[in-house]
Amino acid sequence: MNVETATGGSLTVLSEAAARAAINLTPGGAEVVGAATWADTPATGVKDMLDYVPGVFAQPKWGEDTRLSIRGSGVSRSAHLRGVQLYQDGIPLSSPDGSGDFQEIDPTAFQYVEVFKGANGYQFGANALGGAINFVTPTGRDAAAFAGRADAGSFGFYRLQASTGGVNGAFDGFVTGSWLTQQGFRDHSSGENTRGSANFGIQLNENIETRFYLNATNVRQEIPGAVSRTVALNSPQSANPTNISLNYQRNIEAVRLANKTTFLLSDTTKLDAGVFYTNKDLNHPIFQVLNYNYEEYGAFTRLVDERSIGGFNNRLVLGINYGTGSTDARRYVNRSGLAGNLAYWSNDDATNTTYYLEDHFYLTPAFALVGAFQYLNASLDRTAIYNASSGGNDYNLFLPKAGFVFEAAPGAQVYGNVSRSGEVPTFSELTNFVDPIIGNLEAQTATTVEIGTRGRAPTYNWDVSLYRSWVQNELQCQDPGTTAGLTCTVVNLGSTIHQGLEAGFGMQVAKDLFTPGPVTDSLWLNVAYTYSDFYFDNDPVWGNNRLPGIPPHYLRAELLYKHPSGFYAGPNVEWVPVAYYVDDANTLDTSPYALLNFKLGYDNPKGPSFYVDARNLLDVNYIASVNVTGRASANQALFEPGNGRSVVVGTRFRF
């Protein structure tokens, strides 16, 4: 056995091929998505990156913000992210309180993404119900010397991006930057952002490499807000009137620094260690003007040891993640988007430490038993300065896991696990925006049983998981849905059930259509289907009602013709065949929809490429995402309309 390395390349960052081999060791749903999946799309957010990953429900809200849910995670948030932990090259990216932000994610800056669904991110120390997403950057050792792209399309969408990379002996570097502006489909949804990232590596010798990271973000984004069901389906371009009168926005300036160093201690042992630091200013006019400064830092270490024990192969992963941060949280009276008198001021401190271990013990070369655990210690402490209340909460969670992985055939695995997951509330969830008293919420925990299979061959691939989670104290965000513009209040639910089926496959359905020969054209079918059966478990108030916010059926399917010259073309669909509820009482729901899209282009890996991406060709009015509440009334503003018909064209080149 040999520890995971990228032979001939970087020690700190695995190649996509090496990552695919490593992810096959996961005893549960996990997938690697290469940049080729989203390179020929507008690639404005994580929906373009992950839309064909079964089990992932991602819908844009405004700008680059996305409502992301994996196995029902994140129902507690009407905006931004919770329930899924983010990483960049294995370095923790989420805030110390567990929250995350997609506005700082630039899809054009990454070479592939790893998705660990549910409690399958133990090897990174991820403990949330939805799992973990690891965004992986190119290095100077595998990037093009120069690459760029230009995109333009409907709703005033324009983007420019360029990158450069290279290697000189022991040194390598990669730098990328992008600028994006868009007017948006809806009123009051224009935005502009500039993002840059860089990493520089030094191989001190053949066994040690250190890599330094820099990320910088500047975002200016208007927020159109949720509207009533009637408005969403009949006048989808309309913004919430309160969002216009108070000039709702979300503006970010952020800088992140990090280092990761990899030591090959032997042929069987690898150690990663590093540190990270983030400074972020948030200017966020909503019901009040939020002016927050975040200062966060932390450290991590991860050991991978693969050796033979008593004649049996064994793979051990253990590590520690530590993160801490302080937020200078000031809120002001909103004067049409400008800060008026001070209304609130506190200092919020969050610290979390995760200890984790995962071990694969191979009873045969093809069959491994997997045992794992995590211990999470988290504390949140608020110090009142003005019109606030001091307080805090401490959480301690022990989360075990047991499972198996069976290599049924080369490139094909069968897996299963029983696992525990846990999530502590974030500061925004502990905050009641009407009452300054800090909330007293329990941690959300779950026990999940999962079984599935995955495999990959030259002309087909599949990824199927069946799971059931028994969730306690689920965190849910209940939005008042009024024009007062108040942020939702988070509560603990009782017992809930999350269960479902995640099924994805791709296959070559035909070949030799027009160009028979050793290098031929082909027709490919790609499908990702997610079935979500989420409900209350004998709740004293809601009985066995459906949990709101997530469609029971979600399908993405594509039929794509590929020519050996690089030309491709084909239709694709997005289908939600059944409406879903927006409230616990199950009194108000969305509307089913089906979107027809089409794309075509020319892909040249060593020169200029182009694409045309046409979406919602039938110009369907539909509801893309919702905010949830306890008991809704007919005209509550809980619905986020999806975009109308659009066309984006783009060109890419690399040398």
C-alpha positions as CSV (number, residue, x, y, z in Angstrom):
1,M,0.0,0.0,0.0
2,N,1.1,3.6,-0.7
3,V,-0.3,6.8,0.8
4,E,-2.2,9.0,-1.6
5,T,0.2,11.1,-3.6
6,A,0.3,12.8,-7.0
7,T,3.4,11.2,-8.5
8,G,5.4,13.7,-10.5
9,G,3.1,16.5,-9.4
10,S,2.3,18.4,-6.2
11,L,2.5,16.7,-2.8
12,T,-0.1,19.0,-1.2
13,V,-2.8,18.8,-4.0
14,L,-3.9,15.5,-5.5
15,S,-4.6,15.3,-9.2
16,E,-8.1,14.6,-10.3
17,A,-7.3,11.0,-11.1
18,A,-5.6,10.4,-7.7
19,A,-8.7,12.0,-6.0
20,R,-11.0,9.6,-7.8
21,A,-9.0,6.7,-6.7
22,A,-9.0,8.0,-3.1
23,I,-12.7,8.7,-2.9
24,N,-13.5,5.1,-3.8
25,L,-12.4,4.2,-0.3
26,T,-15.4,6.1,1.2
27,P,-18.0,3.8,2.7
28,G,-20.8,6.0,1.5
29,G,-22.0,8.4,-1.1
30,A,-19.1,10.5,-2.5
31,E,-18.2,11.9,-5.9
32,V,-15.5,13.8,-7.7
33,V,-16.7,16.4,-10.2
34,G,-14.1,17.7,-12.7
35,A,-14.0,21.2,-14.0
36,A,-14.9,19.9,-17.5
37,T,-18.4,19.5,-16.1
38,W,-18.9,23.3,-15.6
39,A,-16.3,24.8,-17.9
40,D,-18.7,25.1,-20.8
41,T,-21.5,26.8,-18.7
42,P,-21.9,30.3,-17.3
43,A,-20.4,28.8,-14.1
44,T,-21.7,31.6,-11.8
45,G,-22.2,29.4,-8.8
46,V,-22.2,25.9,-7.2
47,K,-25.4,24.9,-9.1
48,D,-23.4,24.7,-12.3
49,M,-20.7,22.7,-10.5
50,L,-22.9,20.2,-8.7
51,D,-26.2,20.0,-10.6
52,Y,-25.5,16.4,-11.8
53,V,-24.5,15.1,-8.4
54,P,-27.5,13.0,-7.1
55,G,-28.5,14.0,-3.6
56,V,-27.5,17.6,-4.1
57,F,-30.3,20.2,-4.5
58,A,-28.8,23.6,-5.4
59,Q,-30.8,26.6,-6.6
60,P,-29.7,30.2,-7.1
61,K,-31.3,32.9,-5.1
62,W,-29.6,36.1,-6.2
63,G,-26.1,36.7,-7.6
64,E,-23.8,33.9,-6.5
65,D,-25.8,33.0,-3.4
66,T,-27.3,29.5,-3.5
67,R,-29.7,27.5,-1.5
68,L,-27.8,24.2,-1.1
69,S,-29.2,21.1,0.5
70,I,-27.7,17.6,0.7
71,R,-30.0,15.0,2.2
72,G,-32.2,17.7,3.7
73,S,-29.4,19.8,5.2
74,G,-29.8,23.6,5.4
75,V,-33.6,23.8,5.8
76,S,-32.7,26.1,8.7
77,R,-31.3,28.7,6.4
78,S,-33.2,30.9,3.9
79,A,-29.9,32.3,2.6
80,H,-26.2,31.3,2.6
81,L,-25.1,28.0,4.0
82,R,-25.3,25.6,6.9
83,G,-25.4,21.9,7.3
84,V,-22.5,21.3,4.8
85,Q,-18.9,22.1,5.7
86,L,-16.6,23.6,3.1
87,Y,-12.9,23.0,2.4
88,Q,-10.3,24.3,0.0
89,D,-7.6,21.7,-0.8
90,G,-8.5,20.0,2.5
91,I,-8.1,23.3,4.5
92,P,-11.3,24.3,6.5
93,L,-13.1,27.1,4.7
94,S,-16.3,27.4,6.8
95,S,-16.5,29.9,9.6
96,P,-15.8,28.7,13.2
97,D,-19.5,28.8,14.0
98,G,-20.3,26.4,11.2
99,S,-21.7,28.9,8.7
100,G,-20.6,29.2,5.1
101,D,-20.8,31.7,2.2
102,F,-21.0,30.9,-1.5
103,Q,-20.4,34.5,-2.6
104,E,-16.7,33.9,-2.1
105,I,-16.6,30.8,-4.3
106,D,-15.4,31.3,-7.8
107,P,-16.0,28.2,-10.0
108,T,-13.5,29.3,-12.5
109,A,-10.7,29.0,-9.9
110,F,-11.0,25.2,-9.3
111,Q,-9.9,22.1,-11.1
112,Y,-12.3,19.7,-9.4
113,V,-14.7,19.4,-6.5
114,E,-15.1,16.5,-4.0
115,V,-18.6,15.9,-2.6
116,F,-18.9,13.8,0.6
117,K,-22.6,13.3,1.2
118,G,-24.0,12.8,4.7
119,A,-21.7,11.5,7.3
120,N,-19.0,10.6,4.8
121,G,-16.7,13.5,5.3
122,Y,-15.1,12.0,8.5
123,Q,-11.7,11.9,6.8
124,F,-11.7,15.7,6.8
125,G,-13.4,16.1,10.2
126,A,-16.7,17.1,8.7
127,N,-19.6,16.3,11.0
128,A,-22.7,17.9,9.5
129,L,-25.9,16.1,8.2
130,G,-25.2,17.3,4.6
131,G,-21.5,16.3,4.6
132,A,-18.6,18.2,3.1
133,I,-17.5,19.8,-0.1
134,N,-13.8,20.2,-0.9
135,F,-12.9,22.7,-3.7
136,V,-9.5,21.8,-5.2
137,T,-7.4,24.4,-6.9
138,P,-4.9,23.9,-9.8
139,T,-1.2,24.3,-9.0
140,G,1.6,25.5,-11.2
141,R,2.5,21.9,-11.8
142,D,-0.7,21.0,-13.7
143,A,-2.1,24.4,-14.9
144,A,-1.8,25.9,-18.3
145,A,0.9,28.6,-18.8
146,F,-1.9,31.0,-19.7
147,A,-5.7,30.5,-19.9
148,G,-8.7,32.8,-20.1
149,R,-12.3,33.1,-20.8
150,A,-14.9,35.7,-21.7
151,D,-18.7,35.3,-21.3
152,A,-21.7,37.4,-22.1
153,G,-25.4,36.8,-22.1
154,S,-28.9,37.6,-21.0
155,F,-29.8,39.9,-18.1
156,G,-26.6,42.0,-18.5
157,F,-24.3,39.1,-17.7
158,Y,-20.6,39.7,-18.5
159,R,-17.5,38.0,-17.2
160,L,-13.7,38.1,-17.8
161,Q,-11.3,35.6,-16.3
162,A,-7.6,34.9,-16.8
163,S,-5.1,32.6,-15.1
164,T,-1.4,31.7,-15.3
165,G,0.7,28.9,-13.9
166,G,4.1,27.4,-14.1
167,V,6.9,25.6,-12.4
168,N,10.6,26.3,-12.1
169,G,12.5,23.6,-10.4
170,A,11.3,23.3,-6.8
171,F,8.9,26.3,-7.1
172,D,5.5,26.4,-8.7
173,G,2.7,28.9,-8.8
174,F,-0.8,29.5,-10.0
175,V,-2.7,32.8,-10.1
176,T,-6.3,33.4,-11.3
177,G,-8.6,36.4,-11.3
178,S,-12.1,37.1,-12.5
179,W,-14.5,40.0,-12.9
180,L,-18.3,39.5,-13.2
181,T,-21.2,41.8,-13.6
182,Q,-24.9,41.1,-14.2
183,Q,-28.2,43.1,-14.0
184,G,-30.1,40.0,-13.0
185,F,-33.4,38.6,-14.2
186,R,-35.3,40.2,-11.3
187,D,-35.6,43.8,-10.3
188,H,-33.1,44.9,-7.7
189,S,-30.8,42.0,-8.3
190,S,-27.8,43.5,-10.1
191,G,-24.3,42.7,-8.8
192,E,-20.6,43.0,-9.5
193,N,-17.8,41.0,-8.1
194,T,-14.0,40.8,-8.5
195,R,-12.2,37.7,-7.2
196,G,-8.6,36.6,-7.1
197,S,-6.8,33.6,-5.8
198,A,-3.2,32.4,-5.9
199,N,-1.1,29.5,-4.5
200,F,2.6,29.1,-4.5
201,G,4.4,25.8,-3.7
202,I,7.9,24.9,-2.7
203,Q,9.2,21.3,-2.7
204,L,11.9,21.5,-0.1
205,N,12.9,18.0,-1.1
206,E,11.2,14.9,-2.6
207,N,9.3,14.3,0.7
208,I,8.3,17.8,1.8
209,E,6.2,20.4,0.1
210,T,4.7,23.6,1.5
211,R,2.1,25.7,-0.3
212,F,0.9,29.2,0.5
213,Y,-2.6,30.4,-0.5
214,L,-4.1,33.9,-1.0
215,N,-7.8,34.5,-1.8
216,A,-9.4,38.0,-2.2
217,T,-13.0,38.8,-2.8
218,N,-14.9,42.0,-3.5
219,V,-18.7,41.6,-4.0
220,R,-21.4,44.2,-4.4
221,Q,-24.8,42.5,-4.7
222,E,-28.5,43.7,-4.5
223,I,-31.1,41.4,-3.0
224,P,-34.5,41.1,-4.6
225,G,-36.0,39.1,-1.8
226,A,-38.8,36.5,-1.5
227,V,-42.3,37.3,-2.8
228,S,-45.7,35.7,-2.6
229,R,-46.6,32.6,-4.6
230,T,-48.9,34.6,-6.8
231,V,-46.2,37.1,-7.6
232,A,-43.6,34.5,-8.1
233,L,-45.6,32.6,-10.7
234,N,-47.2,35.6,-12.5
235,S,-44.7,38.4,-12.2
236,P,-41.4,36.7,-11.4
237,Q,-39.2,39.7,-12.2
238,S,-40.7,41.6,-9.3
239,A,-38.7,42.3,-6.2
240,N,-40.1,42.5,-2.7
241,P,-41.1,46.1,-2.2
242,T,-39.4,46.3,1.2
243,N,-36.1,45.2,-0.4
244,I,-36.4,48.1,-2.8
245,S,-37.4,50.7,-0.3
246,L,-34.6,49.7,2.2
247,N,-32.2,49.0,-0.7
248,Y,-31.3,45.4,0.5
249,Q,-27.7,44.5,-0.4
250,R,-25.0,42.1,0.6
251,N,-21.5,43.5,0.1
252,I,-18.3,41.7,1.0
253,E,-14.6,42.5,1.1
254,A,-12.6,39.5,2.2
255,V,-9.0,38.3,2.3
256,R,-7.9,34.8,3.2
257,L,-4.4,33.5,3.8
258,A,-3.4,29.9,4.4
259,N,-0.6,27.4,4.3
260,K,-0.5,23.7,3.9
261,T,2.6,21.6,4.3
262,T,2.8,17.9,3.4
263,F,5.4,15.6,4.8
264,L,6.0,12.1,3.4
265,L,7.3,10.5,6.6
266,S,7.7,7.1,4.8
267,D,6.3,5.1,1.9
268,T,3.3,4.4,4.1
269,T,2.8,7.6,6.1
270,K,1.8,11.1,5.1
271,L,1.3,14.1,7.3
272,D,-0.6,17.4,6.3
273,A,-0.4,20.4,8.6
274,G,-1.3,24.0,8.1
275,V,-2.9,27.3,9.3
276,F,-5.4,29.8,7.9
277,Y,-6.6,33.3,8.5
278,T,-9.6,35.3,7.2
279,N,-10.5,38.9,7.5
280,K,-13.9,39.9,6.1
281,D,-16.0,43.1,6.1
282,L,-19.7,42.7,5.5
283,N,-22.0,45.6,4.7
284,H,-25.5,44.2,4.6
285,P,-28.5,46.5,4.4
286,I,-31.6,44.5,5.3
287,F,-34.1,45.4,7.9
288,Q,-31.2,47.1,9.6
289,V,-27.7,47.9,8.1
290,L,-25.4,45.1,9.3
291,N,-21.8,46.2,9.4
292,Y,-19.8,43.2,10.6
293,N,-16.1,42.6,10.7
294,Y,-15.0,38.9,10.9
295,E,-11.5,37.9,12.0
296,E,-11.0,34.1,11.9
297,Y,-8.0,31.9,12.1
298,G,-7.2,28.3,12.8
299,A,-4.9,25.3,12.3
300,F,-5.3,21.7,11.2
301,T,-3.3,18.5,10.9
302,R,-4.1,15.2,9.2
303,L,-2.1,11.9,9.2
304,V,-2.7,9.1,6.7
305,D,-1.0,5.8,7.4
306,E,-1.2,2.8,5.2
307,R,0.6,-0.4,6.2
308,S,0.2,-4.1,6.8
309,I,-0.8,-5.3,10.3
310,G,-0.6,-9.0,11.0
311,G,-0.8,-9.7,7.3
312,F,-3.8,-7.5,6.8
313,N,-3.8,-4.2,5.0
314,N,-4.8,-1.2,7.1
315,R,-5.5,2.5,6.4
316,L,-5.6,5.0,9.2
317,V,-6.6,8.6,9.0
318,L,-6.6,10.8,12.1
319,G,-6.5,14.6,12.5
320,I,-7.5,17.7,14.4
321,N,-9.2,20.8,13.1
322,Y,-9.2,24.0,15.2
323,G,-10.9,27.2,14.3
324,T,-11.7,30.4,16.3
325,G,-12.9,33.8,15.3
326,S,-14.4,37.1,16.6
327,T,-17.1,39.2,15.0
328,D,-17.5,42.9,15.6
329,A,-21.3,42.9,15.0
330,R,-22.8,46.4,14.6
331,R,-26.3,47.1,13.3
332,Y,-27.7,50.5,12.3
333,V,-31.0,51.9,11.5
334,N,-31.6,51.4,7.7
335,R,-32.0,54.7,5.9
336,S,-32.6,53.5,2.3
337,G,-29.6,51.3,2.4
338,L,-27.4,53.7,4.4
339,A,-26.4,53.4,8.0
340,G,-28.3,55.6,10.4
341,N,-28.1,55.6,14.2
342,L,-26.5,52.6,16.0
343,A,-29.2,50.1,16.9
344,Y,-27.1,47.1,18.2
345,W,-23.5,46.2,19.0
346,S,-21.9,43.0,20.3
347,N,-18.7,41.0,20.0
348,D,-19.3,37.4,19.1
349,D,-16.6,34.8,19.7
350,A,-16.8,31.3,18.3
351,T,-14.3,28.4,18.8
352,N,-14.6,24.8,17.6
353,T,-12.2,21.9,17.8
354,T,-12.8,18.5,16.1
355,Y,-10.7,15.4,16.7
356,Y,-11.3,12.6,14.2
357,L,-10.2,9.1,13.3
358,E,-11.1,6.8,10.5
359,D,-9.7,3.3,10.0
360,H,-10.0,0.8,7.1
361,F,-9.1,-2.7,8.1
362,Y,-9.0,-5.1,5.0
363,L,-10.2,-8.6,5.8
364,T,-9.4,-9.4,2.1
365,P,-7.7,-7.2,-0.5
366,A,-11.2,-6.3,-1.7
367,F,-13.2,-6.0,1.5
368,A,-12.6,-3.4,4.3
369,L,-14.4,-2.9,7.6
370,V,-14.4,0.8,8.5
371,G,-14.6,2.3,11.9
372,A,-14.5,6.0,12.7
373,F,-15.4,8.6,15.3
374,Q,-15.3,12.4,15.8
375,Y,-15.3,14.5,19.0
376,L,-16.5,18.0,18.5
377,N,-16.2,20.8,21.1
378,A,-17.7,24.1,20.2
379,S,-18.4,27.3,22.1
380,L,-20.2,30.5,21.1
381,D,-20.0,33.5,23.4
382,R,-21.6,36.9,22.9
383,T,-20.5,40.1,24.8
384,A,-23.1,42.8,24.8
385,I,-21.9,46.4,24.1
386,Y,-25.1,48.2,23.1
387,N,-28.7,47.1,23.1
388,A,-27.7,43.4,23.2
389,S,-27.6,40.6,25.8
390,S,-24.5,38.7,26.7
391,G,-24.6,34.9,26.7
392,G,-23.4,31.8,25.1
393,N,-23.6,28.1,24.6
394,D,-21.1,25.2,24.8
395,Y,-21.5,22.0,22.9
396,N,-19.8,18.6,23.1
397,L,-20.6,15.8,20.6
398,F,-19.2,12.3,20.2
399,L,-20.0,11.0,16.7
400,P,-19.1,7.3,15.9
401,K,-19.4,5.5,12.6
402,A,-19.1,1.9,11.3
403,G,-19.2,0.7,7.8
404,F,-17.7,-1.4,4.9
405,V,-16.3,-1.0,1.4
406,F,-16.2,-3.9,-1.0
407,E,-14.4,-3.7,-4.4
408,A,-16.8,-6.0,-6.3
409,A,-14.9,-5.6,-9.5
410,P,-12.2,-3.3,-10.8
411,G,-13.6,0.3,-10.6
412,A,-16.8,-0.8,-8.8
413,Q,-17.6,-0.7,-5.1
414,V,-20.5,-1.7,-2.8
415,Y,-20.6,0.2,0.5
416,G,-22.6,0.7,3.6
417,N,-22.4,2.5,7.0
418,V,-24.2,3.5,10.2
419,S,-23.1,6.9,11.4
420,R,-23.8,9.8,13.7
421,S,-23.7,13.4,12.6
422,G,-24.1,16.6,14.6
423,E,-24.4,20.3,14.0
424,V,-24.3,23.2,16.5
425,P,-26.2,26.4,15.8
426,T,-24.4,29.3,14.2
427,F,-24.4,32.8,15.7
428,S,-27.1,34.0,13.3
429,E,-29.3,31.1,14.4
430,L,-28.8,31.9,18.0
431,T,-29.8,35.5,17.2
432,N,-33.4,36.6,17.5
433,F,-33.5,39.7,15.5
434,V,-36.6,41.0,17.3
435,D,-35.4,40.2,20.8
436,P,-31.7,40.8,21.7
437,I,-31.6,37.8,24.0
438,I,-29.4,35.0,22.7
439,G,-31.2,31.8,21.9
440,N,-30.9,28.6,23.8
441,L,-30.8,26.0,21.0
442,E,-29.8,22.4,21.2
443,A,-27.3,20.8,18.8
444,Q,-28.9,18.9,15.9
445,T,-27.9,15.3,15.8
446,A,-28.8,12.4,13.5
447,T,-28.2,8.6,13.1
448,T,-28.0,7.5,9.5
449,V,-28.0,4.1,7.8
450,E,-26.8,4.0,4.2
451,I,-26.1,1.4,1.6
452,G,-25.1,1.9,-2.0
453,T,-22.8,1.2,-5.0
454,R,-20.7,3.2,-7.5
455,G,-18.6,2.4,-10.5
456,R,-16.9,3.8,-13.5
457,A,-15.9,2.4,-16.9
458,P,-15.0,4.0,-20.2
459,T,-18.5,4.0,-21.5
460,Y,-20.6,4.1,-18.4
461,N,-20.7,5.1,-14.7
462,W,-23.1,5.0,-11.8
463,D,-23.6,6.2,-8.3
464,V,-26.6,5.0,-6.2
465,S,-27.2,5.5,-2.5
466,L,-30.2,4.6,-0.3
467,Y,-30.3,6.2,3.2
468,R,-32.4,6.9,6.2
469,S,-31.6,9.4,9.0
470,W,-33.3,9.7,12.3
471,V,-32.8,13.4,13.2
472,Q,-33.2,15.0,16.7
473,N,-33.6,18.7,17.4
474,E,-33.4,19.6,13.7
475,L,-32.6,23.3,13.3
476,Q,-35.3,25.0,11.2
477,C,-35.5,28.7,10.2
478,Q,-39.1,30.0,10.4
479,D,-39.5,33.0,8.2
480,P,-42.3,35.4,9.1
481,G,-42.6,36.2,5.3
482,T,-43.8,39.7,5.9
483,T,-42.7,42.9,4.3
484,A,-41.2,44.0,7.6
485,G,-38.0,42.5,6.3
486,L,-37.2,40.6,9.5
487,T,-34.8,37.8,9.5
488,C,-36.2,34.4,10.4
489,T,-36.2,32.8,13.9
490,V,-34.5,29.4,14.3
491,V,-36.1,26.7,16.4
492,N,-35.4,23.1,17.3
493,L,-37.9,20.6,15.9
494,G,-38.5,17.3,17.7
495,S,-38.0,14.0,15.9
496,T,-37.8,14.1,12.1
497,I,-37.0,11.5,9.4
498,H,-34.8,12.2,6.3
499,Q,-34.7,9.3,3.9
500,G,-34.2,9.0,0.2
501,L,-32.6,7.6,-2.9
502,E,-29.7,9.2,-4.8
503,A,-29.2,7.7,-8.3
504,G,-26.9,9.0,-11.0
505,F,-25.6,7.4,-14.1
506,G,-24.0,8.2,-17.4
507,M,-23.7,6.0,-20.4
508,Q,-22.8,6.0,-24.1
509,V,-26.1,5.1,-25.8
510,A,-24.8,5.2,-29.3
511,K,-21.6,5.6,-31.4
512,D,-20.4,5.5,-35.0
513,L,-23.3,7.8,-35.9
514,F,-21.6,9.9,-38.6
515,T,-17.9,9.2,-38.2
516,P,-17.2,5.5,-37.9
517,G,-13.6,4.5,-37.2
518,P,-11.1,4.1,-34.4
519,V,-12.0,7.6,-33.1
520,T,-15.7,7.9,-33.4
521,D,-18.6,10.2,-32.5
522,S,-21.0,9.2,-29.7
523,L,-24.2,10.0,-27.9
524,W,-24.2,10.2,-24.1
525,L,-27.0,10.1,-21.6
526,N,-26.4,11.6,-18.2
527,V,-29.0,11.5,-15.4
528,A,-29.1,12.6,-11.7
529,Y,-32.2,11.8,-9.8
530,T,-32.9,12.6,-6.1
531,Y,-35.8,11.3,-4.1
532,S,-36.3,13.0,-0.8
533,D,-38.8,11.7,1.7
534,F,-38.6,14.0,4.7
535,Y,-41.2,14.2,7.4
536,F,-42.0,14.8,11.1
537,D,-42.0,11.7,13.3
538,N,-45.1,11.9,15.4
539,D,-44.6,15.5,16.3
540,P,-47.0,16.8,19.0
541,V,-47.9,19.8,16.8
542,W,-47.3,18.7,13.2
543,G,-47.9,15.0,13.5
544,N,-46.4,13.2,10.5
545,N,-46.5,16.2,8.1
546,R,-44.0,16.6,5.3
547,L,-40.9,18.7,6.1
548,P,-41.0,21.8,4.0
549,G,-38.4,23.3,1.7
550,I,-37.2,20.4,-0.4
551,P,-38.9,18.8,-3.5
552,P,-39.6,15.1,-3.1
553,H,-38.4,14.5,-6.7
554,Y,-35.6,16.3,-8.5
555,L,-34.3,15.2,-11.9
556,R,-31.5,16.5,-14.1
557,A,-31.0,14.7,-17.4
558,E,-28.9,15.4,-20.5
559,L,-28.5,13.8,-23.9
560,L,-25.3,15.0,-25.5
561,Y,-23.8,14.4,-28.9
562,K,-20.0,14.4,-29.0
563,H,-17.9,14.6,-32.1
564,P,-14.2,13.7,-32.0
565,S,-13.3,17.1,-33.4
566,G,-14.5,18.6,-30.2
567,F,-18.0,19.7,-31.3
568,Y,-20.9,18.8,-28.9
569,A,-24.6,19.6,-28.8
570,G,-27.7,18.4,-27.0
571,P,-30.7,19.2,-24.8
572,N,-31.1,18.8,-21.1
573,V,-33.9,19.1,-18.6
574,E,-34.5,20.1,-15.0
575,W,-37.7,18.6,-13.6
576,V,-39.5,19.0,-10.3
577,P,-42.7,16.9,-11.0
578,V,-44.3,17.4,-7.6
579,A,-44.9,20.6,-5.7
580,Y,-43.5,20.8,-2.1
581,Y,-44.6,22.6,1.0
582,V,-43.2,25.8,2.4
583,D,-44.6,25.4,5.9
584,D,-44.7,22.8,8.7
585,A,-48.5,22.9,8.7
586,N,-48.5,21.8,5.0
587,T,-51.0,24.5,4.0
588,L,-49.0,26.3,1.2
589,D,-46.9,24.7,-1.5
590,T,-44.9,25.6,-4.6
591,S,-45.7,24.5,-8.2
592,P,-44.3,21.7,-10.3
593,Y,-42.1,22.7,-13.2
594,A,-40.0,21.4,-16.1
595,L,-37.3,23.4,-17.8
596,L,-35.9,22.6,-21.3
597,N,-32.4,23.8,-22.0
598,F,-29.9,23.3,-24.8
599,K,-26.2,23.7,-25.2
600,L,-23.6,23.4,-28.0
601,G,-20.0,24.2,-28.4
602,Y,-16.5,23.3,-29.5
603,D,-14.0,22.1,-26.9
604,N,-10.3,22.3,-27.8
605,P,-8.0,21.4,-24.9
606,K,-5.0,23.2,-26.4
607,G,-6.6,26.2,-28.1
608,P,-9.7,28.3,-28.4
609,S,-13.1,26.8,-27.4
610,F,-16.6,28.3,-27.4
611,Y,-20.0,27.4,-26.0
612,V,-23.6,28.5,-26.2
613,D,-25.8,27.7,-23.2
614,A,-29.6,28.4,-23.6
615,R,-31.8,27.8,-20.5
616,N,-35.5,27.8,-19.9
617,L,-36.3,27.8,-23.6
618,L,-40.0,27.7,-23.0
619,D,-39.8,30.7,-20.7
620,V,-41.6,28.9,-17.8
621,N,-42.4,30.9,-14.7
622,Y,-41.3,28.7,-11.8
623,I,-40.3,28.8,-8.1
624,A,-36.6,27.9,-7.7
625,S,-36.4,28.0,-3.9
626,V,-38.3,29.0,-0.8
627,N,-38.1,30.2,2.7
628,V,-39.8,28.0,5.2
629,T,-42.1,28.8,8.2
630,G,-44.4,27.1,10.7
631,R,-47.8,28.0,9.4
632,A,-48.1,30.0,6.2
633,S,-50.8,32.3,5.0
634,A,-51.7,32.5,1.3
635,N,-49.8,35.8,0.6
636,Q,-46.7,35.3,2.6
637,A,-43.5,36.4,0.9
638,L,-41.7,33.0,1.0
639,F,-41.0,32.3,-2.7
640,E,-37.9,32.9,-4.9
641,P,-38.7,32.9,-8.6
642,G,-36.3,31.2,-11.0
643,N,-34.8,32.9,-14.1
644,G,-36.6,33.3,-17.3
645,R,-35.4,32.4,-20.8
646,S,-31.7,33.1,-21.2
647,V,-28.7,32.6,-23.5
648,V,-25.1,32.9,-22.6
649,V,-22.2,32.6,-25.0
650,G,-18.5,32.2,-24.0
651,T,-15.1,31.5,-25.3
652,R,-12.1,29.9,-23.6
653,F,-8.5,29.5,-24.6
654,R,-5.3,28.1,-23.1
655,F,-1.7,27.9,-24.1
